Protein backbone atom coordinates (compact mmCIF):
# COMPACT_ATOMS: atom_id res chain seq x y z
CA UNK A 1 0.00 0.00 0.00
CA UNK A 2 1.24 3.48 -0.88
CA UNK A 3 0.28 6.60 1.06
CA UNK A 4 0.65 10.34 1.18
CA UNK A 5 0.69 12.15 4.50
CA UNK A 6 -1.20 15.37 5.16
CA UNK A 7 -0.18 17.58 8.08
CA UNK A 8 -2.32 20.49 9.31
CA UNK A 9 -0.77 22.91 11.79
CA UNK A 10 -3.84 24.41 13.45
CA UNK A 11 -4.18 27.05 16.13
CA UNK A 12 -4.71 24.64 19.01
CA UNK A 13 -3.35 21.36 17.62
CA UNK A 14 -1.44 19.69 14.83
CA UNK A 15 -3.00 16.77 12.99
CA UNK A 16 -1.60 14.20 10.58
CA UNK A 17 -3.37 11.73 8.29
CA UNK A 18 -2.42 9.01 5.85
CA UNK A 19 -4.30 8.83 2.56
CA UNK A 20 -4.07 5.99 0.04
CA UNK A 21 -4.23 6.20 -3.76
CA UNK A 22 -8.03 5.84 -3.70
CA UNK A 23 -8.30 9.07 -1.71
CA UNK A 24 -9.32 7.30 1.49
CA UNK A 25 -8.00 8.51 4.83
CA UNK A 26 -6.78 5.40 6.65
CA UNK A 27 -5.26 6.81 9.84
CA UNK A 28 -5.19 10.07 11.80
CA UNK A 29 -3.36 11.42 14.83
CA UNK A 30 -3.02 14.73 16.61
CA UNK A 31 -1.29 16.64 19.36
CA UNK A 32 -2.42 19.79 21.18
CA UNK A 33 -0.44 22.85 22.23
CA UNK A 34 -1.10 26.15 23.95
CA UNK A 35 -1.48 29.77 22.93
CA UNK A 36 0.65 32.03 25.11
CA UNK A 37 -0.92 35.35 26.10
CA UNK A 38 1.59 37.30 28.19
CA UNK A 39 -0.11 40.70 27.76
CA UNK A 40 -3.55 41.84 26.70
CA UNK A 41 -3.72 41.64 22.91
CA UNK A 42 -0.69 39.35 22.55
CA UNK A 43 -1.03 35.81 21.16
CA UNK A 44 2.12 33.79 20.40
CA UNK A 45 3.24 30.18 20.11
CA UNK A 46 6.60 28.42 20.29
CA UNK A 47 7.72 27.16 16.85
CA UNK A 48 9.78 24.47 18.55
CA UNK A 49 6.65 23.25 20.31
CA UNK A 50 4.93 23.05 16.92
CA UNK A 51 7.78 20.94 15.57
CA UNK A 52 7.90 18.69 18.64
CA UNK A 53 4.17 18.00 18.47
CA UNK A 54 4.27 17.50 14.68
CA UNK A 55 6.95 14.84 15.05
CA UNK A 56 4.85 13.07 17.67
CA UNK A 57 1.77 13.14 15.42
CA UNK A 58 3.77 11.78 12.47
CA UNK A 59 5.16 8.93 14.57
CA UNK A 60 1.71 8.11 15.93
CA UNK A 61 -0.04 8.05 12.55
CA UNK A 62 2.62 5.74 11.10
CA UNK A 63 2.28 3.39 14.08
CA UNK A 64 -1.51 3.42 13.84
CA UNK A 65 -1.44 2.18 10.25
CA UNK A 66 1.71 0.09 10.78
CA UNK A 67 2.98 1.81 7.69
CA UNK A 68 6.56 1.25 6.61
CA UNK A 69 8.65 4.36 5.90
CA UNK A 70 8.94 3.31 2.24
CA UNK A 71 5.15 3.33 1.85
CA UNK A 72 4.81 7.08 2.46
CA UNK A 73 5.69 8.68 -0.86
CA UNK A 74 5.03 12.32 -0.11
CA UNK A 75 3.91 14.84 2.51
CA UNK A 76 1.68 17.88 2.03
CA UNK A 77 1.08 20.71 4.46
CA UNK A 78 -1.73 22.94 5.69
CA UNK A 79 -1.64 25.53 8.41
CA UNK A 80 -3.10 28.44 10.31
CA UNK A 81 -2.83 31.60 8.24
CA UNK A 82 -1.24 35.04 8.62
CA UNK A 83 1.33 34.36 11.37
CA UNK A 84 4.96 35.48 11.53
CA UNK A 85 7.91 33.16 12.15
CA UNK A 86 11.12 35.21 12.19
CA UNK A 87 14.36 33.28 11.59
CA UNK A 88 18.04 34.22 11.78
CA UNK A 89 20.69 33.30 9.21
CA UNK A 90 20.98 29.80 10.69
CA UNK A 91 17.24 29.25 10.41
CA UNK A 92 16.62 29.52 14.16
CA UNK A 93 13.55 31.33 15.54
CA UNK A 94 14.44 34.71 17.00
CA UNK A 95 11.22 35.06 18.97
CA UNK A 96 7.92 33.23 19.54
CA UNK A 97 5.71 33.04 16.46
CA UNK A 98 3.16 35.87 16.37
CA UNK A 99 -0.10 34.20 15.32
CA UNK A 100 -3.27 35.48 13.67
CA UNK A 101 -5.02 36.18 16.98
CA UNK A 102 -2.42 38.75 18.04
CA UNK A 103 -3.81 42.28 18.24
CA UNK A 104 -0.79 44.37 19.27
CA UNK A 105 -0.03 45.92 15.86
CA UNK A 106 -2.93 48.36 15.70
CA UNK A 107 -0.76 51.39 14.95
CA UNK A 108 1.16 49.49 12.27
CA UNK A 109 -2.07 48.28 10.68
CA UNK A 110 -3.31 51.83 10.35
CA UNK A 111 -0.04 53.00 8.79
CA UNK A 112 -0.05 50.15 6.26
CA UNK A 113 -3.68 50.83 5.39
CA UNK A 114 -2.85 54.48 4.71
CA UNK A 115 -0.05 53.40 2.37
CA UNK A 116 -2.35 50.95 0.58
CA UNK A 117 -4.84 53.75 -0.10
CA UNK A 118 -2.18 56.29 -0.95
CA UNK A 119 -0.46 54.05 -3.50
CA UNK A 120 -3.66 52.49 -4.86
CA UNK A 121 -2.64 48.93 -3.98
CA UNK A 122 -6.16 47.66 -3.27
CA UNK A 123 -6.46 46.00 -6.70
CA UNK A 124 -3.19 44.14 -6.14
CA UNK A 125 -3.56 43.05 -2.53
CA UNK A 126 -7.37 42.52 -2.76
CA UNK A 127 -7.29 42.35 1.03
CA UNK A 128 -7.11 44.70 3.97
CA UNK A 129 -4.14 44.55 6.36
CA UNK A 130 -5.31 43.57 9.84
CA UNK A 131 -3.59 43.01 13.15
CA UNK A 132 -2.22 39.48 13.40
CA UNK A 133 -1.20 39.38 9.74
CA UNK A 134 2.46 38.85 8.90
CA UNK A 135 3.20 42.27 7.43
CA UNK A 136 1.65 44.11 10.40
CA UNK A 137 3.47 41.92 12.93
CA UNK A 138 6.77 42.30 11.08
CA UNK A 139 6.42 46.09 11.04
CA UNK A 140 5.64 45.98 14.77
CA UNK A 141 8.91 44.09 15.37
CA UNK A 142 10.75 46.65 13.22
CA UNK A 143 9.28 49.50 15.28
CA UNK A 144 9.47 47.97 18.74
CA UNK A 145 12.18 45.28 18.72
CA UNK A 146 14.90 46.73 16.46
CA UNK A 147 17.62 44.42 17.83
CA UNK A 148 15.56 41.38 16.84
CA UNK A 149 14.55 42.90 13.52
CA UNK A 150 18.17 43.48 12.48
CA UNK A 151 18.88 39.77 12.95
CA UNK A 152 15.97 38.55 10.79
CA UNK A 153 17.16 36.76 7.65
CA UNK A 154 13.94 34.94 6.72
CA UNK A 155 10.24 35.24 7.52
CA UNK A 156 7.95 32.26 7.13
CA UNK A 157 4.28 31.49 7.64
CA UNK A 158 3.51 28.81 10.26
CA UNK A 159 3.07 25.72 8.07
CA UNK A 160 6.13 26.71 6.02
CA UNK A 161 8.27 26.53 9.14
CA UNK A 162 7.16 22.94 9.70
CA UNK A 163 7.97 22.00 6.12
CA UNK A 164 11.35 23.71 6.56
CA UNK A 165 12.05 21.58 9.64
CA UNK A 166 11.23 18.45 7.65
CA UNK A 167 13.95 19.41 5.17
CA UNK A 168 12.32 21.95 2.87
CA UNK A 169 13.69 25.33 1.90
CA UNK A 170 12.55 28.86 2.71
CA UNK A 171 9.39 28.59 0.59
CA UNK A 172 5.69 29.36 0.76
CA UNK A 173 2.76 28.97 -1.65
CA UNK A 174 0.23 31.24 -3.37
CA UNK A 175 -2.72 30.38 -1.12
CA UNK A 176 -0.88 31.17 2.12
CA UNK A 177 1.18 34.11 0.85
CA UNK A 178 -2.01 36.07 0.10
CA UNK A 179 -2.86 36.06 3.80
CA UNK A 180 0.44 37.71 4.73
CA UNK A 181 -0.81 41.02 3.24
CA UNK A 182 2.58 41.52 1.61
CA UNK A 183 1.46 39.60 -1.49
CA UNK A 184 -0.26 40.72 -4.69
CA UNK A 185 -3.10 38.24 -5.12
CA UNK A 186 -3.74 39.71 -8.56
CA UNK A 187 -0.16 39.26 -9.78
CA UNK A 188 0.74 36.26 -7.60
CA UNK A 189 4.01 37.70 -6.33
CA UNK A 190 5.28 39.74 -3.39
CA UNK A 191 4.07 43.33 -3.45
CA UNK A 192 7.43 45.07 -3.72
CA UNK A 193 5.80 48.52 -3.88
CA UNK A 194 4.39 48.06 -0.38
CA UNK A 195 7.55 46.52 1.06
CA UNK A 196 9.74 49.32 -0.27
CA UNK A 197 7.34 51.93 1.11
CA UNK A 198 7.68 50.28 4.54
CA UNK A 199 11.48 50.03 4.12
CA UNK A 200 11.29 46.24 4.52
CA UNK A 201 13.60 44.20 2.33
CA UNK A 202 11.83 41.84 -0.12
CA UNK A 203 14.78 39.49 0.37
CA UNK A 204 13.34 38.48 3.76
CA UNK A 205 10.40 36.79 2.04
CA UNK A 206 10.36 33.20 0.76
CA UNK A 207 10.02 31.90 -2.78
CA UNK A 208 6.38 31.43 -3.79
CA UNK A 209 5.32 28.05 -5.22
CA UNK A 210 2.02 26.55 -6.24
CA UNK A 211 0.55 24.36 -3.48
CA UNK A 212 0.91 21.15 -5.51
CA UNK A 213 4.58 21.70 -6.42
CA UNK A 214 7.50 19.80 -4.81
CA UNK A 215 9.27 21.86 -2.16
CA UNK A 216 12.09 19.69 -0.85
CA UNK A 217 12.72 16.27 0.67
CA UNK A 218 12.77 14.81 4.18
CA UNK A 219 16.22 15.36 5.66
CA UNK A 220 18.34 12.74 7.39
CA UNK A 221 17.69 14.37 10.78
CA UNK A 222 13.90 14.59 10.26
CA UNK A 223 13.80 10.99 9.05
CA UNK A 224 15.58 9.85 12.19
CA UNK A 225 13.17 11.77 14.44
CA UNK A 226 9.90 10.84 12.68
CA UNK A 227 10.45 7.37 11.22
CA UNK A 228 9.86 8.64 7.70
CA UNK A 229 12.23 7.79 4.88
CA UNK A 230 14.98 10.23 4.05
CA UNK A 231 14.32 11.76 0.64
CA UNK A 232 10.53 11.56 0.87
CA UNK A 233 9.03 14.32 -1.29
CA UNK A 234 7.62 17.43 0.41
CA UNK A 235 4.84 19.36 -1.36
CA UNK A 236 4.38 23.08 -0.76
CA UNK A 237 0.84 22.74 0.60
CA UNK A 238 -1.38 25.68 1.42
CA UNK A 239 -3.37 27.83 3.82
CA UNK A 240 -5.78 25.89 6.00
CA UNK A 241 -8.86 27.52 4.47
CA UNK A 242 -7.70 26.63 0.94
CA UNK A 243 -6.85 23.08 2.00
CA UNK A 244 -10.24 22.69 3.68
CA UNK A 245 -11.98 23.75 0.48
CA UNK A 246 -9.89 21.24 -1.45
CA UNK A 247 -10.37 18.46 1.10
CA UNK A 248 -14.11 19.08 1.01
CA UNK A 249 -14.09 18.93 -2.79
CA UNK A 250 -15.56 22.42 -3.08
CA UNK A 251 -15.00 23.98 -6.48
CA UNK A 252 -18.59 24.92 -7.33
CA UNK A 253 -19.64 28.56 -7.44
CA UNK A 254 -23.13 27.51 -6.30
CA UNK A 255 -21.90 26.58 -2.84
CA UNK A 256 -21.23 28.53 0.34
CA UNK A 257 -18.77 26.92 2.72
CA UNK A 258 -18.63 27.53 6.45
CA UNK A 259 -15.90 26.35 8.79
CA UNK A 260 -16.28 26.39 12.56
CA UNK A 261 -12.92 25.68 14.15
CA UNK A 262 -11.20 27.79 16.80
CA UNK A 263 -12.17 30.76 14.64
CA UNK A 264 -14.91 30.71 12.01
CA UNK A 265 -15.15 31.62 8.34
CA UNK A 266 -17.51 31.63 5.41
CA UNK A 267 -16.07 31.10 1.94
CA UNK A 268 -17.27 31.16 -1.65
CA UNK A 269 -15.46 30.02 -4.81
CA UNK A 270 -15.12 32.35 -7.79
CA UNK A 271 -13.76 31.94 -11.31
CA UNK A 272 -12.89 35.65 -11.23
CA UNK A 273 -10.61 37.58 -8.85
CA UNK A 274 -13.45 39.51 -7.21
CA UNK A 275 -12.80 41.63 -4.17
CA UNK A 276 -14.74 43.92 -1.88
CA UNK A 277 -13.98 47.55 -2.71
CA UNK A 278 -13.99 48.41 1.00
CA UNK A 279 -11.65 45.45 1.72
CA UNK A 280 -13.96 43.94 4.31
CA UNK A 281 -13.39 40.43 2.94
CA UNK A 282 -10.36 38.46 1.80
CA UNK A 283 -9.75 37.24 -1.75
CA UNK A 284 -7.20 34.43 -1.99
CA UNK A 285 -5.91 31.92 -4.52
CA UNK A 286 -7.63 28.54 -4.65
CA UNK A 287 -5.46 25.43 -4.92
CA UNK A 288 -7.08 24.74 -8.30
CA UNK A 289 -5.61 26.90 -11.10
CA UNK A 290 -7.98 29.51 -12.49
CA UNK A 291 -10.02 29.79 -9.29
CA UNK A 292 -10.04 32.12 -6.32
CA UNK A 293 -12.09 32.09 -3.16
CA UNK A 294 -13.50 34.91 -1.11
CA UNK A 295 -13.33 34.50 2.64
CA UNK A 296 -14.90 36.43 5.46
CA UNK A 297 -13.38 35.46 8.78
CA UNK A 298 -14.32 35.94 12.41
CA UNK A 299 -11.81 35.65 15.22
CA UNK A 300 -14.41 33.76 17.24
CA UNK A 301 -15.96 30.36 16.55
CA UNK A 302 -15.59 27.12 18.46
CA UNK A 303 -13.34 29.04 20.85
CA UNK A 304 -16.45 30.80 22.21
CA UNK A 305 -18.13 27.51 23.06
CA UNK A 306 -14.85 26.21 24.51
CA UNK A 307 -14.61 29.31 26.70
CA UNK A 308 -18.17 28.80 27.97
CA UNK A 309 -17.64 25.10 28.70
CA UNK A 310 -14.23 25.37 30.38
CA UNK A 311 -14.20 28.75 32.10
CA UNK A 312 -17.84 29.59 32.86
CA UNK A 313 -19.81 26.37 33.14
CA UNK A 314 -16.71 24.40 34.23
CA UNK A 315 -18.51 21.25 33.21
CA UNK A 316 -17.26 17.78 32.34
CA UNK A 317 -20.06 17.37 29.82
CA UNK A 318 -18.85 16.65 26.31
CA UNK A 319 -19.53 19.01 23.43
CA UNK A 320 -21.87 16.35 22.09
CA UNK A 321 -23.93 16.46 25.29
CA UNK A 322 -24.02 20.25 25.29
CA UNK A 323 -25.10 20.25 21.64
CA UNK A 324 -27.91 17.80 22.38
CA UNK A 325 -29.19 19.79 25.37
CA UNK A 326 -29.08 23.04 23.37
CA UNK A 327 -31.08 21.31 20.66
CA UNK A 328 -33.83 20.53 23.14
CA UNK A 329 -34.41 24.25 23.77
CA UNK A 330 -36.39 26.51 21.45
CA UNK A 331 -34.54 28.64 18.92
CA UNK A 332 -33.93 32.15 20.19
CA UNK A 333 -32.67 30.93 23.60
CA UNK A 334 -35.49 32.56 25.57
CA UNK A 335 -34.55 35.98 24.24
CA UNK A 336 -30.87 35.62 25.13
CA UNK A 337 -28.48 37.13 22.57
CA UNK A 338 -24.72 36.61 22.63
CA UNK A 339 -22.11 38.81 20.95
CA UNK A 340 -19.22 36.34 20.46
CA UNK A 341 -16.39 38.88 20.24
CA UNK A 342 -14.24 37.40 23.01
CA UNK A 343 -10.94 37.98 21.17
CA UNK A 344 -11.81 41.22 19.42
CA UNK A 345 -13.30 40.89 15.95
CA UNK A 346 -12.44 41.06 12.28
CA UNK A 347 -15.41 40.71 9.98
CA UNK A 348 -17.84 42.30 9.77
CA UNK A 349 -16.97 44.91 12.42
CA UNK A 350 -13.15 45.12 12.23
CA UNK A 351 -12.76 46.06 15.89
CA UNK A 352 -9.86 44.53 17.88
CA UNK A 353 -11.36 45.99 21.06
CA UNK A 354 -14.81 44.39 20.67
CA UNK A 355 -15.81 42.18 23.58
CA UNK A 356 -18.34 39.46 24.26
CA UNK A 357 -21.78 40.26 25.68
CA UNK A 358 -24.73 38.23 26.96
CA UNK A 359 -27.88 40.35 26.62
CA UNK A 360 -31.28 39.28 27.89
CA UNK A 361 -30.37 37.17 30.92
CA UNK A 362 -33.34 36.43 33.14
CA UNK A 363 -34.45 34.11 35.94
CA UNK A 364 -35.56 31.70 33.19
CA UNK A 365 -32.06 31.40 31.74
CA UNK A 366 -30.61 27.91 32.05
CA UNK A 367 -27.35 26.31 31.00
CA UNK A 368 -28.77 25.06 27.70
CA UNK A 369 -29.87 28.59 26.83
CA UNK A 370 -26.33 29.87 27.36
CA UNK A 371 -24.93 27.14 25.12
CA UNK A 372 -27.49 27.70 22.38
CA UNK A 373 -27.06 31.48 22.55
CA UNK A 374 -23.30 31.08 21.96
CA UNK A 375 -23.99 28.89 18.90
CA UNK A 376 -26.57 31.37 17.61
CA UNK A 377 -24.22 34.30 18.21
CA UNK A 378 -21.45 32.74 16.11
CA UNK A 379 -23.98 32.00 13.35
CA UNK A 380 -25.42 35.53 13.48
CA UNK A 381 -22.00 37.09 13.17
CA UNK A 382 -21.21 35.01 10.08
CA UNK A 383 -24.63 35.80 8.60
CA UNK A 384 -23.73 39.50 8.72
CA UNK A 385 -20.52 38.57 6.90
CA UNK A 386 -22.59 36.83 4.22
CA UNK A 387 -24.35 40.14 3.56
CA UNK A 388 -21.01 41.44 2.26
CA UNK A 389 -20.92 38.62 -0.30
CA UNK A 390 -24.20 39.85 -1.76
CA UNK A 391 -22.61 43.25 -2.40
CA UNK A 392 -19.88 41.52 -4.42
CA UNK A 393 -22.26 39.41 -6.49
CA UNK A 394 -21.45 36.25 -4.57
CA UNK A 395 -24.78 35.83 -2.77
CA UNK A 396 -27.77 33.66 -3.67
CA UNK A 397 -26.01 30.33 -3.09
CA UNK A 398 -27.97 27.09 -3.42
CA UNK A 399 -26.55 25.23 -0.42
CA UNK A 400 -24.08 25.48 2.44
CA UNK A 401 -21.37 22.96 3.30
CA UNK A 402 -20.27 22.98 6.93
CA UNK A 403 -16.92 21.72 8.19
CA UNK A 404 -14.75 21.87 11.29
CA UNK A 405 -15.63 20.89 14.84
CA UNK A 406 -18.92 22.81 14.74
CA UNK A 407 -20.19 20.62 11.88
CA UNK A 408 -20.21 17.61 14.20
CA UNK A 409 -23.09 18.99 16.22
CA UNK A 410 -26.58 18.62 14.74
CA UNK A 411 -27.89 21.61 16.70
CA UNK A 412 -25.24 23.93 15.31
CA UNK A 413 -25.97 22.71 11.77
CA UNK A 414 -29.71 23.29 12.25
CA UNK A 415 -29.04 26.80 13.53
CA UNK A 416 -26.95 27.57 10.44
CA UNK A 417 -29.65 26.21 8.12
CA UNK A 418 -32.21 28.54 9.70
CA UNK A 419 -29.95 31.59 9.99
CA UNK A 420 -28.58 31.32 6.43
CA UNK A 421 -31.85 30.04 4.92
CA UNK A 422 -29.95 27.32 3.07
CA UNK A 423 -29.85 23.50 3.10
CA UNK A 424 -26.78 22.51 5.15
CA UNK A 425 -24.65 19.56 4.09
CA UNK A 426 -21.79 17.94 5.94
CA UNK A 427 -18.93 16.22 4.15
CA UNK A 428 -18.46 12.48 4.53
CA UNK A 429 -14.74 12.89 5.04
CA UNK A 430 -12.95 14.03 8.17
CA UNK A 431 -9.88 16.19 8.82
CA UNK A 432 -10.57 18.18 5.66
CA UNK A 433 -7.50 20.42 5.85
CA UNK A 434 -5.24 17.41 6.32
CA UNK A 435 -6.96 15.71 3.39
CA UNK A 436 -6.42 18.76 1.20
CA UNK A 437 -2.75 18.82 2.18
CA UNK A 438 -2.42 15.13 1.34
CA UNK A 439 -4.00 15.77 -2.07
CA UNK A 440 -1.29 18.38 -2.76
CA UNK A 441 1.34 15.70 -2.16
CA UNK A 442 -0.54 13.23 -4.39
CA UNK A 443 -0.72 15.80 -7.19
CA UNK A 444 2.96 16.65 -6.80
CA UNK A 445 3.78 12.94 -7.15
CA UNK A 446 1.72 12.69 -10.33
CA UNK A 447 -0.85 10.31 -8.86
CA UNK A 448 -3.49 12.50 -10.52
CA UNK A 449 -3.34 14.56 -13.68
CA UNK A 450 -4.62 17.58 -11.76
CA UNK A 451 -5.76 18.67 -8.33
CA UNK A 452 -9.35 18.60 -9.59
CA UNK A 453 -9.02 14.93 -10.52
CA UNK A 454 -7.66 14.25 -7.05
CA UNK A 455 -10.64 16.01 -5.50
CA UNK A 456 -12.95 13.62 -7.35
CA UNK A 457 -11.39 10.71 -5.44
CA UNK A 458 -12.39 12.23 -2.12
CA UNK A 459 -15.62 11.44 -0.29
CA UNK A 460 -18.53 13.67 -1.28
CA UNK A 461 -21.32 15.25 0.71
CA UNK A 462 -23.80 13.44 2.90
CA UNK A 463 -26.89 12.43 0.93
CA UNK A 464 -29.44 14.35 3.03
CA UNK A 465 -28.99 17.95 4.17
CA UNK A 466 -30.69 19.71 7.06
CA UNK A 467 -33.30 22.10 5.63
CA UNK A 468 -34.30 25.46 7.12
CA UNK A 469 -37.60 25.67 9.00
CA UNK A 470 -39.84 28.57 7.96
CA UNK A 471 -40.85 29.59 11.47
CA UNK A 472 -37.26 29.56 12.66
CA UNK A 473 -36.10 31.56 9.63
CA UNK A 474 -38.43 34.45 10.42
CA UNK A 475 -37.44 34.46 14.10
CA UNK A 476 -33.75 34.58 13.23
CA UNK A 477 -34.31 37.35 10.70
CA UNK A 478 -35.71 39.51 13.50
CA UNK A 479 -32.94 38.39 15.83
CA UNK A 480 -30.27 39.37 13.28
CA UNK A 481 -31.37 42.99 13.53
CA UNK A 482 -31.17 42.84 17.33
CA UNK A 483 -27.70 41.32 17.11
CA UNK A 484 -26.35 44.14 14.90
CA UNK A 485 -28.08 46.75 17.04
CA UNK A 486 -26.53 45.37 20.22
CA UNK A 487 -23.07 45.65 18.74
CA UNK A 488 -23.69 49.32 17.90
CA UNK A 489 -25.05 49.92 21.40
CA UNK A 490 -22.18 48.29 23.30
CA UNK A 491 -19.51 49.62 20.99
Buried (B, 14 or more C-beta within 10 A) or exposed (E): EBBBBBBBBBBBBBBBBBBBBEBEBBBBBBBEBEBBEEEEBBBBBBBBBBBBBBBBBBBBBBEBBEBEBEBBBBBBBBBBBBBBBBBEEEBEBBBBBBBBBBBBBBBBBEBBBEBBEEEEBBEBBBBBBBBBBBBBBBBBBBEEBEEBBEBBBBBBBBBBBBBBBBBBBBBBBBBBBBBBBBBBBBEEBBBEBBBEBBEBEEEBBBEBBBBBBBBBBBBEEBBEBBBBBBEBBBBBBBBBBBBBBBBBBBBEBEBBBBBBBBBBBBBBBBEEBBBBEEBBBBBBBBBBEEBBBBBBBBBBBBBBBBBBBEEEBEEEBEBEEBBBBBBEBEBBBBBBBBBBBBBBBBBBBBEBEBEBBBBBEEEEBEBBBBBBBBBBBBBBBBBBBBEBBEEBEBEEBEBBBBBBBBBBBBBBBBBBBBBBBBBBBBBEBBBBBBBBBBBBBBBBBEBBEEBBEBBEBBBEBEEEBBBBBEEBBEBBEEBBEBBBEBBEEEE
